[in-house]
């Protein structure tokens, strides 16, 4: 797997920066990457297929 727990990732299509919380086999995505992020003070989490994610790079922003 190309990601490790603690990596900051983003969906290839864009969206918020997320932190990898866990990696495993999930019903919704097998294999799956559990990510967490915040919307204001609200913590959100979801599972994504690793092919839908990329490592976030601050250098890419400018």
Secondary structure, DSSP 8 states (H G I E B T S, - for coil): ----TT-EEEETT----EEEEEEE--SSSSSEEEEEEEETTEEEEEEE-GGGEEE--GGGG-
